[in-house]
Amino acid sequence: MSESHQFTCSICGEPSGTICVYCTKDACSNHLCEHCGRCSDCCECHLLHEAAGFGETAQ
């Protein structure tokens, strides 16, 4: 009999089955970056995007 372990997201408390590759805390899919695999607390992708000018609105 196979048993599925369910954990709790350390950020929002929702059920989670994955962990952050950096800090190894449980993180649900809403708080895990698809690009780097880090949770939203550890992810630095948004810093790279901001430095490159992604997401800026034209004025």
CHARMM internal coordinates of N, CA and C (Angstrom, degrees):
IC EDIT
DIST 1 N 1 CA 1.4471
DIST 1 CA 1 C 1.5307
ANGL 1 N 1 CA 1 C 109.09
DIST 1 C 2 N 1.3018
ANGL 1 CA 1 C 2 N 115.82
DIHE 1 N 1 CA 1 C 2 N 125.16
DIST 2 N 2 CA 1.4543
ANGL 1 C 2 N 2 CA 121.87
DIHE 1 CA 1 C 2 N 2 CA -179.47
DIST 2 CA 2 C 1.5257
ANGL 2 N 2 CA 2 C 110.22
DIHE 1 C 2 N 2 CA 2 C -90.59
DIST 2 C 3 N 1.3254
ANGL 2 CA 2 C 3 N 115.71
DIHE 2 N 2 CA 2 C 3 N 132.89
DIST 3 N 3 CA 1.4552
ANGL 2 C 3 N 3 CA 120.42
DIHE 2 CA 2 C 3 N 3 CA -178.34
DIST 3 CA 3 C 1.5211
ANGL 3 N 3 CA 3 C 109.83
DIHE 2 C 3 N 3 CA 3 C -115.81
DIST 3 C 4 N 1.3157
ANGL 3 CA 3 C 4 N 117.75
DIHE 3 N 3 CA 3 C 4 N 129.53
DIST 4 N 4 CA 1.4501
ANGL 3 C 4 N 4 CA 122.72
DIHE 3 CA 3 C 4 N 4 CA 179.53
DIST 4 CA 4 C 1.5242
ANGL 4 N 4 CA 4 C 109.47
DIHE 3 C 4 N 4 CA 4 C -95.41
DIST 4 C 5 N 1.3227
ANGL 4 CA 4 C 5 N 116.42
DIHE 4 N 4 CA 4 C 5 N 121.05
DIST 5 N 5 CA 1.4564
ANGL 4 C 5 N 5 CA 120.66
DIHE 4 CA 4 C 5 N 5 CA 179.52
DIST 5 CA 5 C 1.5204
ANGL 5 N 5 CA 5 C 108.87
DIHE 4 C 5 N 5 CA 5 C -84.90
DIST 5 C 6 N 1.3075
ANGL 5 CA 5 C 6 N 115.62
DIHE 5 N 5 CA 5 C 6 N 131.87
DIST 6 N 6 CA 1.4603
ANGL 5 C 6 N 6 CA 121.24
DIHE 5 CA 5 C 6 N 6 CA 178.75
DIST 6 CA 6 C 1.5229
ANGL 6 N 6 CA 6 C 108.08
DIHE 5 C 6 N 6 CA 6 C -113.70
DIST 6 C 7 N 1.3128
ANGL 6 CA 6 C 7 N 115.57
DIHE 6 N 6 CA 6 C 7 N 128.77
DIST 7 N 7 CA 1.4505
ANGL 6 C 7 N 7 CA 121.28
DIHE 6 CA 6 C 7 N 7 CA 179.37
DIST 7 CA 7 C 1.5162
ANGL 7 N 7 CA 7 C 109.01
DIHE 6 C 7 N 7 CA 7 C -111.57
DIST 7 C 8 N 1.3077
ANGL 7 CA 7 C 8 N 117.11
DIHE 7 N 7 CA 7 C 8 N 178.89
DIST 8 N 8 CA 1.4610
ANGL 7 C 8 N 8 CA 122.34
DIHE 7 CA 7 C 8 N 8 CA -178.84
DIST 8 CA 8 C 1.5188
ANGL 8 N 8 CA 8 C 109.01
DIHE 7 C 8 N 8 CA 8 C -118.05
DIST 8 C 9 N 1.3245
ANGL 8 CA 8 C 9 N 116.76
DIHE 8 N 8 CA 8 C 9 N 131.25
DIST 9 N 9 CA 1.4606
ANGL 8 C 9 N 9 CA 122.51
DIHE 8 CA 8 C 9 N 9 CA 178.24
DIST 9 CA 9 C 1.5309
ANGL 9 N 9 CA 9 C 109.02
DIHE 8 C 9 N 9 CA 9 C -59.16
DIST 9 C 10 N 1.3193
ANGL 9 CA 9 C 10 N 116.58
DIHE 9 N 9 CA 9 C 10 N 129.04
DIST 10 N 10 CA 1.4619
ANGL 9 C 10 N 10 CA 121.02
DIHE 9 CA 9 C 10 N 10 CA -178.63
DIST 10 CA 10 C 1.5269
ANGL 10 N 10 CA 10 C 112.39
DIHE 9 C 10 N 10 CA 10 C -72.47
DIST 10 C 11 N 1.3222
ANGL 10 CA 10 C 11 N 117.62
DIHE 10 N 10 CA 10 C 11 N -10.89
DIST 11 N 11 CA 1.4635
ANGL 10 C 11 N 11 CA 121.56
DIHE 10 CA 10 C 11 N 11 CA -178.34
DIST 11 CA 11 C 1.5249
ANGL 11 N 11 CA 11 C 111.90
DIHE 10 C 11 N 11 CA 11 C -97.38
DIST 11 C 12 N 1.3411
ANGL 11 CA 11 C 12 N 116.80
DIHE 11 N 11 CA 11 C 12 N -47.07
DIST 12 N 12 CA 1.4686
ANGL 11 C 12 N 12 CA 118.89
DIHE 11 CA 11 C 12 N 12 CA -174.25
DIST 12 CA 12 C 1.5271
ANGL 12 N 12 CA 12 C 114.47
DIHE 11 C 12 N 12 CA 12 C -117.88
DIST 12 C 13 N 1.3369
ANGL 12 CA 12 C 13 N 117.57
DIHE 12 N 12 CA 12 C 13 N -12.61
DIST 13 N 13 CA 1.4492
ANGL 12 C 13 N 13 CA 120.10
DIHE 12 CA 12 C 13 N 13 CA 179.27
DIST 13 CA 13 C 1.5195
ANGL 13 N 13 CA 13 C 115.02
DIHE 12 C 13 N 13 CA 13 C 86.94
DIST 13 C 14 N 1.3241
ANGL 13 CA 13 C 14 N 117.65
DIHE 13 N 13 CA 13 C 14 N 0.96
DIST 14 N 14 CA 1.4689
ANGL 13 C 14 N 14 CA 121.58
DIHE 13 CA 13 C 14 N 14 CA 178.07
DIST 14 CA 14 C 1.5272
ANGL 14 N 14 CA 14 C 109.78
DIHE 13 C 14 N 14 CA 14 C -74.71
DIST 14 C 15 N 1.3312
ANGL 14 CA 14 C 15 N 117.65
DIHE 14 N 14 CA 14 C 15 N 159.31
DIST 15 N 15 CA 1.4689
ANGL 14 C 15 N 15 CA 120.34
DIHE 14 CA 14 C 15 N 15 CA 176.18
DIST 15 CA 15 C 1.5295
ANGL 15 N 15 CA 15 C 111.01
DIHE 14 C 15 N 15 CA 15 C -58.20
DIST 15 C 16 N 1.3144
ANGL 15 CA 15 C 16 N 116.03
DIHE 15 N 15 CA 15 C 16 N 142.64
DIST 16 N 16 CA 1.4544
ANGL 15 C 16 N 16 CA 121.63
DIHE 15 CA 15 C 16 N 16 CA -175.91
DIST 16 CA 16 C 1.5121
ANGL 16 N 16 CA 16 C 110.71
DIHE 15 C 16 N 16 CA 16 C -140.70
DIST 16 C 17 N 1.3056
ANGL 16 CA 16 C 17 N 116.26
DIHE 16 N 16 CA 16 C 17 N 147.63
DIST 17 N 17 CA 1.4540
ANGL 16 C 17 N 17 CA 121.25
DIHE 16 CA 16 C 17 N 17 CA 175.83
DIST 17 CA 17 C 1.5197
ANGL 17 N 17 CA 17 C 112.04
DIHE 16 C 17 N 17 CA 17 C -127.40
DIST 17 C 18 N 1.3327
ANGL 17 CA 17 C 18 N 117.08
DIHE 17 N 17 CA 17 C 18 N 7.97
DIST 18 N 18 CA 1.4575
ANGL 17 C 18 N 18 CA 121.68
DIHE 17 CA 17 C 18 N 18 CA -177.31
DIST 18 CA 18 C 1.5282
ANGL 18 N 18 CA 18 C 110.53
DIHE 17 C 18 N 18 CA 18 C -130.62
DIST 18 C 19 N 1.3364
ANGL 18 CA 18 C 19 N 114.71
DIHE 18 N 18 CA 18 C 19 N 162.93
DIST 19 N 19 CA 1.4536
ANGL 18 C 19 N 19 CA 119.54
DIHE 18 CA 18 C 19 N 19 CA 177.11
DIST 19 CA 19 C 1.5194
ANGL 19 N 19 CA 19 C 110.08
DIHE 18 C 19 N 19 CA 19 C -127.77
DIST 19 C 20 N 1.3151
ANGL 19 CA 19 C 20 N 115.66
DIHE 19 N 19 CA 19 C 20 N 157.80
DIST 20 N 20 CA 1.4581
ANGL 19 C 20 N 20 CA 122.64
DIHE 19 CA 19 C 20 N 20 CA 175.51
DIST 20 CA 20 C 1.5360
ANGL 20 N 20 CA 20 C 108.17
DIHE 19 C 20 N 20 CA 20 C -69.72
DIST 20 C 21 N 1.3326
ANGL 20 CA 20 C 21 N 117.01
DIHE 20 N 20 CA 20 C 21 N 133.68
DIST 21 N 21 CA 1.4574
ANGL 20 C 21 N 21 CA 120.23
DIHE 20 CA 20 C 21 N 21 CA -179.60
DIST 21 CA 21 C 1.5283
ANGL 21 N 21 CA 21 C 112.11
DIHE 20 C 21 N 21 CA 21 C -72.48
DIST 21 C 22 N 1.3220
ANGL 21 CA 21 C 22 N 117.64
DIHE 21 N 21 CA 21 C 22 N -14.00
DIST 22 N 22 CA 1.4605
ANGL 21 C 22 N 22 CA 121.63
DIHE 21 CA 21 C 22 N 22 CA -178.11
DIST 22 CA 22 C 1.5290
ANGL 22 N 22 CA 22 C 112.13
DIHE 21 C 22 N 22 CA 22 C -95.75
DIST 22 C 23 N 1.3332
ANGL 22 CA 22 C 23 N 116.96
DIHE 22 N 22 CA 22 C 23 N -57.16
DIST 23 N 23 CA 1.4723
ANGL 22 C 23 N 23 CA 119.99
DIHE 22 CA 22 C 23 N 23 CA -176.13
DIST 23 CA 23 C 1.5272
ANGL 23 N 23 CA 23 C 112.70
DIHE 22 C 23 N 23 CA 23 C -98.79
DIST 23 C 24 N 1.3117
ANGL 23 CA 23 C 24 N 117.78
DIHE 23 N 23 CA 23 C 24 N -10.51
DIST 24 N 24 CA 1.4707
ANGL 23 C 24 N 24 CA 126.64
DIHE 23 CA 23 C 24 N 24 CA 180.00
DIST 24 CA 24 C 1.5248
ANGL 24 N 24 CA 24 C 114.72
DIHE 23 C 24 N 24 CA 24 C 63.28
DIST 24 C 25 N 1.3422
ANGL 24 CA 24 C 25 N 117.58
DIHE 24 N 24 CA 24 C 25 N 19.54
DIST 25 N 25 CA 1.4633
ANGL 24 C 25 N 25 CA 120.40
DIHE 24 CA 24 C 25 N 25 CA 172.58
DIST 25 CA 25 C 1.5212
ANGL 25 N 25 CA 25 C 108.69
DIHE 24 C 25 N 25 CA 25 C -78.60
DIST 25 C 26 N 1.3335
ANGL 25 CA 25 C 26 N 116.65
DIHE 25 N 25 CA 25 C 26 N 152.14
DIST 26 N 26 CA 1.4582
ANGL 25 C 26 N 26 CA 121.16
DIHE 25 CA 25 C 26 N 26 CA 176.28
DIST 26 CA 26 C 1.5190
ANGL 26 N 26 CA 26 C 109.36
DIHE 25 C 26 N 26 CA 26 C -64.46
DIST 26 C 27 N 1.3373
ANGL 26 CA 26 C 27 N 116.62
DIHE 26 N 26 CA 26 C 27 N 138.18
DIST 27 N 27 CA 1.4577
ANGL 26 C 27 N 27 CA 121.69
DIHE 26 CA 26 C 27 N 27 CA 179.34
DIST 27 CA 27 C 1.5201
ANGL 27 N 27 CA 27 C 109.70
DIHE 26 C 27 N 27 CA 27 C -145.57
DIST 27 C 28 N 1.3306
ANGL 27 CA 27 C 28 N 116.65
DIHE 27 N 27 CA 27 C 28 N 132.31
DIST 28 N 28 CA 1.4641
ANGL 27 C 28 N 28 CA 120.97
DIHE 27 CA 27 C 28 N 28 CA 177.47
DIST 28 CA 28 C 1.5322
ANGL 28 N 28 CA 28 C 109.18
DIHE 27 C 28 N 28 CA 28 C -77.09
DIST 28 C 29 N 1.3072
ANGL 28 CA 28 C 29 N 117.00
DIHE 28 N 28 CA 28 C 29 N 171.29
DIST 29 N 29 CA 1.4620
ANGL 28 C 29 N 29 CA 120.61
DIHE 28 CA 28 C 29 N 29 CA -177.52
DIST 29 CA 29 C 1.5314
ANGL 29 N 29 CA 29 C 112.43
DIHE 28 C 29 N 29 CA 29 C -64.35
DIST 29 C 30 N 1.3383
ANGL 29 CA 29 C 30 N 117.89
DIHE 29 N 29 CA 29 C 30 N -24.09
DIST 30 N 30 CA 1.4616
ANGL 29 C 30 N 30 CA 120.72
DIHE 29 CA 29 C 30 N 30 CA 177.53
DIST 30 CA 30 C 1.5213
ANGL 30 N 30 CA 30 C 112.39
DIHE 29 C 30 N 30 CA 30 C -71.66
DIST 30 C 31 N 1.3236
ANGL 30 CA 30 C 31 N 117.57
DIHE 30 N 30 CA 30 C 31 N -22.04
DIST 31 N 31 CA 1.4600
ANGL 30 C 31 N 31 CA 121.46
DIHE 30 CA 30 C 31 N 31 CA -176.32
DIST 31 CA 31 C 1.5252
ANGL 31 N 31 CA 31 C 112.86
DIHE 30 C 31 N 31 CA 31 C -117.94
DIST 31 C 32 N 1.3252
ANGL 31 CA 31 C 32 N 117.20
DIHE 31 N 31 CA 31 C 32 N 21.08
DIST 32 N 32 CA 1.4558
ANGL 31 C 32 N 32 CA 121.65
DIHE 31 CA 31 C 32 N 32 CA 178.93
DIST 32 CA 32 C 1.5254
ANGL 32 N 32 CA 32 C 108.61
DIHE 31 C 32 N 32 CA 32 C -121.64
DIST 32 C 33 N 1.3172
ANGL 32 CA 32 C 33 N 117.05
DIHE 32 N 32 CA 32 C 33 N 122.02
DIST 33 N 33 CA 1.4601
ANGL 32 C 33 N 33 CA 121.90
DIHE 32 CA 32 C 33 N 33 CA -178.55
DIST 33 CA 33 C 1.5320
ANGL 33 N 33 CA 33 C 110.03
DIHE 32 C 33 N 33 CA 33 C -68.21
DIST 33 C 34 N 1.3193
ANGL 33 CA 33 C 34 N 116.36
DIHE 33 N 33 CA 33 C 34 N 128.29
DIST 34 N 34 CA 1.4607
ANGL 33 C 34 N 34 CA 120.94
DIHE 33 CA 33 C 34 N 34 CA 178.92
DIST 34 CA 34 C 1.5236
ANGL 34 N 34 CA 34 C 111.41
DIHE 33 C 34 N 34 CA 34 C -69.33
DIST 34 C 35 N 1.3203
ANGL 34 CA 34 C 35 N 116.33
DIHE 34 N 34 CA 34 C 35 N -25.17
DIST 35 N 35 CA 1.4632
ANGL 34 C 35 N 35 CA 120.54
DIHE 34 CA 34 C 35 N 35 CA -176.72
DIST 35 CA 35 C 1.5257
ANGL 35 N 35 CA 35 C 112.57
DIHE 34 C 35 N 35 CA 35 C -79.20
DIST 35 C 36 N 1.3350
ANGL 35 CA 35 C 36 N 117.82
DIHE 35 N 35 CA 35 C 36 N -51.16
DIST 36 N 36 CA 1.4635
ANGL 35 C 36 N 36 CA 120.74
DIHE 35 CA 35 C 36 N 36 CA -172.97
DIST 36 CA 36 C 1.5320
ANGL 36 N 36 CA 36 C 114.04
DIHE 35 C 36 N 36 CA 36 C -108.61
DIST 36 C 37 N 1.3310
ANGL 36 CA 36 C 37 N 118.38
DIHE 36 N 36 CA 36 C 37 N -14.95
DIST 37 N 37 CA 1.4589
ANGL 36 C 37 N 37 CA 121.15
DIHE 36 CA 36 C 37 N 37 CA 179.19
DIST 37 CA 37 C 1.5170
ANGL 37 N 37 CA 37 C 114.70
DIHE 36 C 37 N 37 CA 37 C 82.56
DIST 37 C 38 N 1.3396
ANGL 37 CA 37 C 38 N 116.24
DIHE 37 N 37 CA 37 C 38 N 7.71
DIST 38 N 38 CA 1.4614
ANGL 37 C 38 N 38 CA 120.45
DIHE 37 CA 37 C 38 N 38 CA 178.42
DIST 38 CA 38 C 1.5240
ANGL 38 N 38 CA 38 C 110.02
DIHE 37 C 38 N 38 CA 38 C -93.61
DIST 38 C 39 N 1.3431
ANGL 38 CA 38 C 39 N 115.52
DIHE 38 N 38 CA 38 C 39 N 155.77
DIST 39 N 39 CA 1.4605
ANGL 38 C 39 N 39 CA 119.61
DIHE 38 CA 38 C 39 N 39 CA 176.07
DIST 39 CA 39 C 1.5234
ANGL 39 N 39 CA 39 C 109.32
DIHE 38 C 39 N 39 CA 39 C -73.33
DIST 39 C 40 N 1.3140
ANGL 39 CA 39 C 40 N 117.08
DIHE 39 N 39 CA 39 C 40 N 167.47
DIST 40 N 40 CA 1.4661
ANGL 39 C 40 N 40 CA 120.53
DIHE 39 CA 39 C 40 N 40 CA -176.51
DIST 40 CA 40 C 1.5221
ANGL 40 N 40 CA 40 C 112.30
DIHE 39 C 40 N 40 CA 40 C -65.02
DIST 40 C 41 N 1.3308
ANGL 40 CA 40 C 41 N 118.13
DIHE 40 N 40 CA 40 C 41 N -20.35
DIST 41 N 41 CA 1.4661
ANGL 40 C 41 N 41 CA 120.64
DIHE 40 CA 40 C 41 N 41 CA 175.50
DIST 41 CA 41 C 1.5263
ANGL 41 N 41 CA 41 C 111.48
DIHE 40 C 41 N 41 CA 41 C -74.26
DIST 41 C 42 N 1.3186
ANGL 41 CA 41 C 42 N 117.67
DIHE 41 N 41 CA 41 C 42 N -31.73
DIST 42 N 42 CA 1.4709
ANGL 41 C 42 N 42 CA 122.05
DIHE 41 CA 41 C 42 N 42 CA -174.99
DIST 42 CA 42 C 1.5230
ANGL 42 N 42 CA 42 C 114.25
DIHE 41 C 42 N 42 CA 42 C -101.57
DIST 42 C 43 N 1.3302
ANGL 42 CA 42 C 43 N 117.62
DIHE 42 N 42 CA 42 C 43 N -21.93
DIST 43 N 43 CA 1.4565
ANGL 42 C 43 N 43 CA 122.22
DIHE 42 CA 42 C 43 N 43 CA -174.07
DIST 43 CA 43 C 1.5284
ANGL 43 N 43 CA 43 C 111.26
DIHE 42 C 43 N 43 CA 43 C -61.77
DIST 43 C 44 N 1.3248
ANGL 43 CA 43 C 44 N 115.62
DIHE 43 N 43 CA 43 C 44 N 132.18
DIST 44 N 44 CA 1.4535
ANGL 43 C 44 N 44 CA 121.41
DIHE 43 CA 43 C 44 N 44 CA 176.20
DIST 44 CA 44 C 1.5250
ANGL 44 N 44 CA 44 C 111.42
DIHE 43 C 44 N 44 CA 44 C -111.62
DIST 44 C 45 N 1.3047
ANGL 44 CA 44 C 45 N 117.91
DIHE 44 N 44 CA 44 C 45 N 8.34
DIST 45 N 45 CA 1.4669
ANGL 44 C 45 N 45 CA 121.35
DIHE 44 CA 44 C 45 N 45 CA -179.57
DIST 45 CA 45 C 1.5215
ANGL 45 N 45 CA 45 C 111.59
DIHE 44 C 45 N 45 CA 45 C -59.61
DIST 45 C 46 N 1.3458
ANGL 45 CA 45 C 46 N 117.52
DIHE 45 N 45 CA 45 C 46 N -39.41
DIST 46 N 46 CA 1.4541
ANGL 45 C 46 N 46 CA 119.65
DIHE 45 CA 45 C 46 N 46 CA -179.10
DIST 46 CA 46 C 1.5283
ANGL 46 N 46 CA 46 C 110.85
DIHE 45 C 46 N 46 CA 46 C -64.31
DIST 46 C 47 N 1.3226
ANGL 46 CA 46 C 47 N 117.93
DIHE 46 N 46 CA 46 C 47 N -30.20
DIST 47 N 47 CA 1.4626
ANGL 46 C 47 N 47 CA 120.67
DIHE 46 CA 46 C 47 N 47 CA 176.98
DIST 47 CA 47 C 1.5209
ANGL 47 N 47 CA 47 C 110.38
DIHE 46 C 47 N 47 CA 47 C -68.62
DIST 47 C 48 N 1.3167
ANGL 47 CA 47 C 48 N 116.76
DIHE 47 N 47 CA 47 C 48 N -39.38
DIST 48 N 48 CA 1.4581
ANGL 47 C 48 N 48 CA 120.56
DIHE 47 CA 47 C 48 N 48 CA 177.88
DIST 48 CA 48 C 1.5217
ANGL 48 N 48 CA 48 C 110.96
DIHE 47 C 48 N 48 CA 48 C -66.76
DIST 48 C 49 N 1.3300
ANGL 48 CA 48 C 49 N 116.60
DIHE 48 N 48 CA 48 C 49 N -40.14
DIST 49 N 49 CA 1.4607
ANGL 48 C 49 N 49 CA 120.86
DIHE 48 CA 48 C 49 N 49 CA 179.58
DIST 49 CA 49 C 1.5270
ANGL 49 N 49 CA 49 C 110.71
DIHE 48 C 49 N 49 CA 49 C -65.99
DIST 49 C 50 N 1.3361
ANGL 49 CA 49 C 50 N 116.95
DIHE 49 N 49 CA 49 C 50 N -40.83
DIST 50 N 50 CA 1.4629
ANGL 49 C 50 N 50 CA 120.50
DIHE 49 CA 49 C 50 N 50 CA 179.01
DIST 50 CA 50 C 1.5263
ANGL 50 N 50 CA 50 C 110.54
DIHE 49 C 50 N 50 CA 50 C -64.97
DIST 50 C 51 N 1.3237
ANGL 50 CA 50 C 51 N 117.35
DIHE 50 N 50 CA 50 C 51 N -41.17
DIST 51 N 51 CA 1.4704
ANGL 50 C 51 N 51 CA 121.54
DIHE 50 CA 50 C 51 N 51 CA -179.21
DIST 51 CA 51 C 1.5263
ANGL 51 N 51 CA 51 C 111.25
DIHE 50 C 51 N 51 CA 51 C -65.82
DIST 51 C 52 N 1.3298
ANGL 51 CA 51 C 52 N 116.42
DIHE 51 N 51 CA 51 C 52 N -31.62
DIST 52 N 52 CA 1.4613
ANGL 51 C 52 N 52 CA 120.79
DIHE 51 CA 51 C 52 N 52 CA -179.87
DIST 52 CA 52 C 1.5208
ANGL 52 N 52 CA 52 C 112.36
DIHE 51 C 52 N 52 CA 52 C -85.87
DIST 52 C 53 N 1.3448
ANGL 52 CA 52 C 53 N 117.44
DIHE 52 N 52 CA 52 C 53 N -7.37
DIST 53 N 53 CA 1.4548
ANGL 52 C 53 N 53 CA 120.63
DIHE 52 CA 52 C 53 N 53 CA 178.07
DIST 53 CA 53 C 1.5101
ANGL 53 N 53 CA 53 C 114.11
DIHE 52 C 53 N 53 CA 53 C 91.76
DIST 53 C 54 N 1.3262
ANGL 53 CA 53 C 54 N 119.23
DIHE 53 N 53 CA 53 C 54 N 6.39
DIST 54 N 54 CA 1.4544
ANGL 53 C 54 N 54 CA 121.38
DIHE 53 CA 53 C 54 N 54 CA 177.28
DIST 54 CA 54 C 1.5297
ANGL 54 N 54 CA 54 C 109.75
DIHE 53 C 54 N 54 CA 54 C -70.19
DIST 54 C 55 N 1.3143
ANGL 54 CA 54 C 55 N 116.40
DIHE 54 N 54 CA 54 C 55 N 143.26
DIST 55 N 55 CA 1.4477
ANGL 54 C 55 N 55 CA 121.15
DIHE 54 CA 54 C 55 N 55 CA 175.25
DIST 55 CA 55 C 1.5208
ANGL 55 N 55 CA 55 C 114.94
DIHE 54 C 55 N 55 CA 55 C 81.52
DIST 55 C 56 N 1.3406
ANGL 55 CA 55 C 56 N 117.06
DIHE 55 N 55 CA 55 C 56 N -0.32
DIST 56 N 56 CA 1.4562
ANGL 55 C 56 N 56 CA 119.27
DIHE 55 CA 55 C 56 N 56 CA 177.57
DIST 56 CA 56 C 1.5199
ANGL 56 N 56 CA 56 C 109.76
DIHE 55 C 56 N 56 CA 56 C -79.95
DIST 56 C 57 N 1.3170
ANGL 56 CA 56 C 57 N 116.24
DIHE 56 N 56 CA 56 C 57 N 143.70
DIST 57 N 57 CA 1.4469
ANGL 56 C 57 N 57 CA 120.15
DIHE 56 CA 56 C 57 N 57 CA 178.70
DIST 57 CA 57 C 1.5176
ANGL 57 N 57 CA 57 C 109.67
DIHE 56 C 57 N 57 CA 57 C -93.56
DIST 57 C 58 N 1.2969
ANGL 57 CA 57 C 58 N 115.95
DIHE 57 N 57 CA 57 C 58 N 142.19
DIST 58 N 58 CA 1.4734
ANGL 57 C 58 N 58 CA 120.36
DIHE 57 CA 57 C 58 N 58 CA 178.68
DIST 58 CA 58 C 1.5068
ANGL 58 N 58 CA 58 C 110.33
DIHE 57 C 58 N 58 CA 58 C -74.42
DIST 58 C 59 N 1.3258
ANGL 58 CA 58 C 59 N 116.07
DIHE 58 N 58 CA 58 C 59 N 140.61
DIST 59 N 59 CA 1.4498
ANGL 58 C 59 N 59 CA 119.74
DIHE 58 CA 58 C 59 N 59 CA 179.89
DIST 59 CA 59 C 1.5016
ANGL 59 N 59 CA 59 C 111.28
DIHE 58 C 59 N 59 CA 59 C -116.30
END
COOR INIT
IC SEED 1 N 1 CA 1 C
IC BUILD
